[in-house]
């Protein structure tokens, strides 16, 4: 979540959101939060609790199962902005432990440290 202070100095779309947020709270029929954490942040900003619904966007692992007949390469894929709060440092530390046991496992990192449009 970005702070109002950051949004005021950020992209035009952030500043526009701040100007229109109160109208949005009144006129929207529903707000979908992807986690309880996101919902709590919306409630702290004054969004109406009766309009905020948590809808997780995870994968149904009972439905989506890997095909055991497909040979896979031992790769760990990390896709994110390369900023401290994403924890890439911990991933690299953990990979040293993984590779101590499985030296064939490769870490692939995709991302950059660019400024986000939202977080």
ChimeraX commands (.cxc) that place a marker at each C-alpha (Angstrom):
marker #1 position 0.00,0.00,0.00 radius 0.5
marker #1 position 1.31,3.44,-0.81 radius 0.5
marker #1 position 0.86,6.28,1.64 radius 0.5
marker #1 position -1.12,9.40,0.80 radius 0.5
marker #1 position 2.08,11.42,1.20 radius 0.5
marker #1 position 3.85,9.29,-1.43 radius 0.5
marker #1 position 0.84,9.41,-3.76 radius 0.5
marker #1 position 0.72,13.21,-3.58 radius 0.5
marker #1 position 4.27,13.36,-4.97 radius 0.5
marker #1 position 3.86,10.46,-7.38 radius 0.5
marker #1 position 2.16,9.75,-10.69 radius 0.5
marker #1 position -0.81,11.76,-11.94 radius 0.5
marker #1 position -3.04,8.68,-11.53 radius 0.5
marker #1 position -2.13,8.48,-7.82 radius 0.5
marker #1 position -2.97,12.14,-7.28 radius 0.5
marker #1 position -6.22,11.72,-9.21 radius 0.5
marker #1 position -7.14,8.73,-7.03 radius 0.5
marker #1 position -6.57,10.81,-3.88 radius 0.5
marker #1 position -8.86,13.56,-5.20 radius 0.5
marker #1 position -11.62,11.12,-6.11 radius 0.5
marker #1 position -11.30,8.60,-3.25 radius 0.5
marker #1 position -14.22,9.92,-1.17 radius 0.5
marker #1 position -16.58,9.88,-4.18 radius 0.5
marker #1 position -15.38,6.35,-4.94 radius 0.5
marker #1 position -16.19,5.21,-1.39 radius 0.5
marker #1 position -19.72,6.57,-1.69 radius 0.5
marker #1 position -20.61,5.49,-5.22 radius 0.5
marker #1 position -18.95,2.11,-5.75 radius 0.5
marker #1 position -21.06,-0.94,-5.04 radius 0.5
marker #1 position -18.20,-3.27,-4.07 radius 0.5
marker #1 position -14.47,-3.28,-3.33 radius 0.5
marker #1 position -12.55,-6.52,-3.79 radius 0.5
marker #1 position -9.51,-7.07,-1.56 radius 0.5
marker #1 position -7.12,-9.92,-2.44 radius 0.5
marker #1 position -6.32,-10.66,1.23 radius 0.5
marker #1 position -7.39,-9.81,4.76 radius 0.5
marker #1 position -4.33,-7.54,4.95 radius 0.5
marker #1 position -5.58,-5.57,1.94 radius 0.5
marker #1 position -9.06,-5.42,3.43 radius 0.5
marker #1 position -7.71,-4.04,6.70 radius 0.5
marker #1 position -5.80,-1.36,4.78 radius 0.5
marker #1 position -8.98,-0.34,2.97 radius 0.5
marker #1 position -10.90,-0.18,6.24 radius 0.5
marker #1 position -8.15,1.98,7.81 radius 0.5
marker #1 position -8.62,4.38,4.88 radius 0.5
marker #1 position -12.31,4.63,5.69 radius 0.5
marker #1 position -13.75,2.37,3.00 radius 0.5
marker #1 position -17.18,1.04,4.07 radius 0.5
marker #1 position -16.83,-2.41,5.66 radius 0.5
marker #1 position -20.11,-3.62,4.14 radius 0.5
marker #1 position -18.72,-2.98,0.63 radius 0.5
marker #1 position -15.32,-4.66,1.09 radius 0.5
marker #1 position -15.11,-8.36,0.21 radius 0.5
marker #1 position -12.02,-10.59,0.38 radius 0.5
marker #1 position -11.51,-12.69,-2.74 radius 0.5
marker #1 position -8.28,-14.65,-2.82 radius 0.5
marker #1 position -6.59,-14.96,-6.19 radius 0.5
marker #1 position -4.53,-18.06,-5.49 radius 0.5
marker #1 position -4.37,-21.20,-7.59 radius 0.5
marker #1 position -6.67,-24.14,-6.91 radius 0.5
marker #1 position -4.02,-26.82,-6.39 radius 0.5
marker #1 position -6.66,-29.55,-6.28 radius 0.5
marker #1 position -7.64,-28.69,-9.84 radius 0.5
marker #1 position -4.26,-27.69,-11.26 radius 0.5
marker #1 position -1.87,-30.59,-10.80 radius 0.5
marker #1 position 1.55,-30.96,-12.45 radius 0.5
marker #1 position 1.86,-33.62,-15.13 radius 0.5
marker #1 position 4.24,-36.20,-13.67 radius 0.5
marker #1 position 5.14,-37.43,-17.17 radius 0.5
marker #1 position 6.75,-34.09,-18.10 radius 0.5
marker #1 position 10.44,-33.80,-17.32 radius 0.5
marker #1 position 11.18,-30.48,-15.66 radius 0.5
marker #1 position 14.38,-28.51,-15.18 radius 0.5
marker #1 position 15.35,-27.70,-11.57 radius 0.5
marker #1 position 14.69,-23.95,-11.62 radius 0.5
marker #1 position 13.45,-21.52,-8.98 radius 0.5
marker #1 position 11.83,-18.51,-10.66 radius 0.5
marker #1 position 11.52,-15.15,-8.90 radius 0.5
marker #1 position 9.55,-12.40,-10.68 radius 0.5
marker #1 position 9.25,-9.06,-8.88 radius 0.5
marker #1 position 10.51,-5.53,-8.57 radius 0.5
marker #1 position 14.01,-5.71,-7.12 radius 0.5
marker #1 position 13.33,-3.64,-4.04 radius 0.5
marker #1 position 14.11,-4.51,-0.44 radius 0.5
marker #1 position 10.56,-5.24,0.67 radius 0.5
marker #1 position 10.24,-8.08,-1.88 radius 0.5
marker #1 position 12.83,-10.10,0.06 radius 0.5
marker #1 position 15.13,-11.08,-2.79 radius 0.5
marker #1 position 18.04,-10.99,-0.30 radius 0.5
marker #1 position 16.43,-13.84,1.66 radius 0.5
marker #1 position 15.80,-15.80,-1.51 radius 0.5
marker #1 position 19.48,-15.59,-2.45 radius 0.5
marker #1 position 20.49,-16.71,1.05 radius 0.5
marker #1 position 18.02,-19.59,0.90 radius 0.5
marker #1 position 19.27,-20.63,-2.54 radius 0.5
marker #1 position 22.76,-21.12,-1.13 radius 0.5
marker #1 position 21.25,-23.67,1.26 radius 0.5
marker #1 position 19.24,-25.30,-1.53 radius 0.5
marker #1 position 22.29,-25.53,-3.77 radius 0.5
marker #1 position 24.33,-27.07,-0.97 radius 0.5
marker #1 position 21.95,-30.03,-1.21 radius 0.5
marker #1 position 20.97,-29.72,-4.89 radius 0.5
marker #1 position 23.76,-27.96,-6.84 radius 0.5
marker #1 position 21.85,-28.46,-10.09 radius 0.5
marker #1 position 19.05,-26.07,-9.03 radius 0.5
marker #1 position 19.23,-22.74,-10.86 radius 0.5
marker #1 position 17.82,-19.42,-9.64 radius 0.5
marker #1 position 16.28,-17.21,-12.34 radius 0.5
marker #1 position 15.48,-13.62,-11.30 radius 0.5
marker #1 position 13.27,-11.41,-13.48 radius 0.5
marker #1 position 12.62,-7.80,-12.57 radius 0.5
marker #1 position 14.11,-4.40,-12.06 radius 0.5
marker #1 position 14.15,-1.72,-9.37 radius 0.5
marker #1 position 11.85,0.69,-11.16 radius 0.5
marker #1 position 9.29,2.86,-9.40 radius 0.5
marker #1 position 5.95,1.06,-9.18 radius 0.5
marker #1 position 2.67,2.46,-10.40 radius 0.5
marker #1 position 1.17,0.96,-7.22 radius 0.5
marker #1 position 2.25,-1.51,-4.56 radius 0.5
marker link #1:1,2 radius 0.2
marker link #1:2,3 radius 0.2
marker link #1:3,4 radius 0.2
marker link #1:4,5 radius 0.2
marker link #1:5,6 radius 0.2
marker link #1:6,7 radius 0.2
marker link #1:7,8 radius 0.2
marker link #1:8,9 radius 0.2
marker link #1:9,10 radius 0.2
marker link #1:10,11 radius 0.2
marker link #1:11,12 radius 0.2
marker link #1:12,13 radius 0.2
marker link #1:13,14 radius 0.2
marker link #1:14,15 radius 0.2
marker link #1:15,16 radius 0.2
marker link #1:16,17 radius 0.2
marker link #1:17,18 radius 0.2
marker link #1:18,19 radius 0.2
marker link #1:19,20 radius 0.2
marker link #1:20,21 radius 0.2
marker link #1:21,22 radius 0.2
marker link #1:22,23 radius 0.2
marker link #1:23,24 radius 0.2
marker link #1:24,25 radius 0.2
marker link #1:25,26 radius 0.2
marker link #1:26,27 radius 0.2
marker link #1:27,28 radius 0.2
marker link #1:28,29 radius 0.2
marker link #1:29,30 radius 0.2
marker link #1:30,31 radius 0.2
marker link #1:31,32 radius 0.2
marker link #1:32,33 radius 0.2
marker link #1:33,34 radius 0.2
marker link #1:34,35 radius 0.2
marker link #1:35,36 radius 0.2
marker link #1:36,37 radius 0.2
marker link #1:37,38 radius 0.2
marker link #1:38,39 radius 0.2
marker link #1:39,40 radius 0.2
marker link #1:40,41 radius 0.2
marker link #1:41,42 radius 0.2
marker link #1:42,43 radius 0.2
marker link #1:43,44 radius 0.2
marker link #1:44,45 radius 0.2
marker link #1:45,46 radius 0.2
marker link #1:46,47 radius 0.2
marker link #1:47,48 radius 0.2
marker link #1:48,49 radius 0.2
marker link #1:49,50 radius 0.2
marker link #1:50,51 radius 0.2
marker link #1:51,52 radius 0.2
marker link #1:52,53 radius 0.2
marker link #1:53,54 radius 0.2
marker link #1:54,55 radius 0.2
marker link #1:55,56 radius 0.2
marker link #1:56,57 radius 0.2
marker link #1:57,58 radius 0.2
marker link #1:58,59 radius 0.2
marker link #1:59,60 radius 0.2
marker link #1:60,61 radius 0.2
marker link #1:61,62 radius 0.2
marker link #1:62,63 radius 0.2
marker link #1:63,64 radius 0.2
marker link #1:64,65 radius 0.2
marker link #1:65,66 radius 0.2
marker link #1:66,67 radius 0.2
marker link #1:67,68 radius 0.2
marker link #1:68,69 radius 0.2
marker link #1:69,70 radius 0.2
marker link #1:70,71 radius 0.2
marker link #1:71,72 radius 0.2
marker link #1:72,73 radius 0.2
marker link #1:73,74 radius 0.2
marker link #1:74,75 radius 0.2
marker link #1:75,76 radius 0.2
marker link #1:76,77 radius 0.2
marker link #1:77,78 radius 0.2
marker link #1:78,79 radius 0.2
marker link #1:79,80 radius 0.2
marker link #1:80,81 radius 0.2
marker link #1:81,82 radius 0.2
marker link #1:82,83 radius 0.2
marker link #1:83,84 radius 0.2
marker link #1:84,85 radius 0.2
marker link #1:85,86 radius 0.2
marker link #1:86,87 radius 0.2
marker link #1:87,88 radius 0.2
marker link #1:88,89 radius 0.2
marker link #1:89,90 radius 0.2
marker link #1:90,91 radius 0.2
marker link #1:91,92 radius 0.2
marker link #1:92,93 radius 0.2
marker link #1:93,94 radius 0.2
marker link #1:94,95 radius 0.2
marker link #1:95,96 radius 0.2
marker link #1:96,97 radius 0.2
marker link #1:97,98 radius 0.2
marker link #1:98,99 radius 0.2
marker link #1:99,100 radius 0.2
marker link #1:100,101 radius 0.2
marker link #1:101,102 radius 0.2
marker link #1:102,103 radius 0.2
marker link #1:103,104 radius 0.2
marker link #1:104,105 radius 0.2
marker link #1:105,106 radius 0.2
marker link #1:106,107 radius 0.2
marker link #1:107,108 radius 0.2
marker link #1:108,109 radius 0.2
marker link #1:109,110 radius 0.2
marker link #1:110,111 radius 0.2
marker link #1:111,112 radius 0.2
marker link #1:112,113 radius 0.2
marker link #1:113,114 radius 0.2
marker link #1:114,115 radius 0.2
marker link #1:115,116 radius 0.2
marker link #1:116,117 radius 0.2
marker link #1:117,118 radius 0.2
marker link #1:118,119 radius 0.2
view
